[in-house]
Amino acid sequence: MARTERNQAQKRHSRVQARPRRATVVHDGSAFQLATDLRSYGFDVVEGPLLSSAAAHDDPGALAVIATRSGVTRNERLREWTHQLCWTGATLLAVGAAVGPVAEFFGAPRTDPSEPRVGGRLTNVASVSQGLFCGLPGEFRLALAAGDRFPVSDLSTEFGATAWSQDGELIGASHVFRPVHLLHAAALESSEVRPVVLRNLLRLLRERGGRAF
């Protein structure tokens, strides 16, 4: 009898483990590949245009991604949706121009959009090999496209920077106790950095409820 109950419990556990994680990827056309990658990792992905849905994300195993191109940092609807997500139990990943509004929600000063640059640049990036950048070298090269720039110096003490450019642009940061992460879009555009970041994200979801520290 006890063996039968134990077998049934194991089967129930297996079904729970096999259930795909939920992920919502809200973007403006800049994260189609990210949504595809998450599906390949077994996520049940709901994908849509910027702010098309404000569904609840109170499942600690869920992932919410906001990925935006340059120029939307002053979008008030983006800020409202960001604020909603920051209070839920889901892991939140802000990519690209969405970094600013999420950082500001946690105490960073609200800054005006940076002056547009003519083009991108190849720069050295320093990493503390923690959070999403665990396992990467202490220094590597990354091509940063022109776009909204968020300085590391503007981060509040609620975030720990995990990667930054040699001239102080934020590449990656994680909240010190919430499952919230900030990521420069260039990290997902690099064929060397992208797979490491995604593997780390999955590991944090699996082992730490999405938290980095």
N, C-alpha and C positions, 0 to 999 in steps of 0.2 A: 504493500500500500504506500509506504513511504517512498519507495523507489518510483512508483507511478507518479506521485505528486511532484517528485523532484524532476522527472522527465518532462512533465507538463510545464513546470516553471521554466525549465531550460528552453523549451520550445517557444514559450511566450517571450522570454528574453531575446531569443534569436530573431523573432519577428520584429521586436522593437529595434534591435540593432540593424535589421535589414531595411527598416523604414528610411526612405531618403530624407536627408535634411532639406529644410525649406530655405530658399534664397530668393530675395527680391532684388533685382538689379534695375535701378531707376537711372536712366541716362538720356542724353540728348543725341544719341547716335555715336557716342565715343566709346562704348563698352560692349559692342556686339561680341567681340572675341572673348572678353572676360566671362560673359554669360555662357558662351559655348564651352569654355574651359571648366566652369563650375559644373555644368551638366556632365562633362566627361569624368568628373570626380564624384558623381553620384548625387548631386543636388537636384532637387525638384525646383527648377528656376521659373519664377514669374518675371517676365521682362516687359518693360514698357517705357514710353517716352517720359521725359522729365515731369515729375509730379502728377502723373496720370492717376495714381492710386495712393490712398493713405490707409491701407489695410493695417490691422494691428500686427505687431511683431513682439508679442510677449512671450514667445517660446525661447528659452535660453539656448536652444540648439539651432535657432534660425540665424540667418545672415542677411543683413540689409546693406546694400551697396548703393551709394550715390556717386555717380561719375559724371562730371560735367566739363565741358570745354571752357576755354578762357572767355570772359565777358559776362558771366552770369552771376558773379559774386554779389551783385546788388539786387538780385531777384528775391523779393520778399516772400513769395510762395516757397522758394527753396529754403529760406530761413525757417519758415513755419514748419515745414515737413522735417527739417533737420532737428528742430527742437522737440518735435513729437517723438522721433526715433531715439533721441538721446535719453529719454525717460523709460524706454522699454527694456525688456530683457534680452533682446537680440544683439548679436555682435554687429557693430556698425563699422563699415569701411568707407571713408571719404576719399575720393580720388580726384585729382585735378583741381579745378576751381572750387569744388565743394569743400576743400580743406579749410578755407578761410571761415565760412559760416560755422562749421563745427568747432573750430578752435575758438572762435569768438563766443560761442555758447558756454564754453568752459573758462572764460575769463580773459581771453586775448583781446587786445584793443581792436576796435573796428577801424580798419584802414581803407583808404580809397584804393581802387584798382591801380596797379602799377602801370607806368607808361609802357605801351606796347613796344617790344623790341623788333628790330628788323628781321632777325633770324635767330636760330638756336645757337647753341655752343656746346662744345665737348669739354667737360670739366672733371676734375678729380672729386670724388665723393668719399668722405670719411664715414665709417660705420662702427658702432659699438658691438656689432654682432649679437644683438638682442631683438626680441620681438619678431617682427616680420623680416628682419635682416640677419637673423641667427644663421651662422654658417657661412656668411659672405666674408670676404677679406676685409681687413681693417681699412683698406683704401682700394677703390676701383674707379674706373672711368664710366661716365654716363653722358649721353647726349641729351641735353635739356632743350626742349623746343621753346619758342617764344610763347609767352602766356603770362597769366597771373602769377605773381611771385609772392611767396609767403616767407618772411624772414624767420629763422630759428629764434632770434631774439624776441619775437612777439609772442612766443608760446607762454602760457601761464604755467605756474608750478604744478598744475594738475597733469601736465604731459611730460613725458621723458622723450627727448629726441633720440632716435636710433640711427639716423643717417642725415647728412647735410653736405652741401657743396662747399668748395673751398672759399667761396665768397659769401657764405652764410645763408644760402637758400635752403629751406626745409625740403628734405627728400622723404623722410619717414619719421613718425612719432607715434607713441601709444600712450593712452591714458594710464595713470599710475595704478588705478584699481578698477576701472570700468573696462568692458570689452569694446573699446573705441579706438580706432586706428586712423591715422592720417597718412596719405601716400601720394607722392608726386607721380603724375601720369607717366613720366619717363621710366619709372621703375617697372611698369607693366609693358613698356614698349621695347625693353631690352631683352634679347633672347637669352642672355646669361642671368639676369637678375629676376626676370619674371617667374620662372619655374621655382626658384628658391623661395620667393615671396609667397607664392600660392601654397607651396608645401607647408611653409611655416604657418600660414593662416589656418590651414586644415588641422595642423598639429595643435595649435592653440585652441581651436574649437573643440577638438577631441579630448585634450588633456587638461585644459585650464578654463573651460567655459568661455573661451574667446579672449581672455585677459593675457596680456603680455608679461606682466610683472607679478 
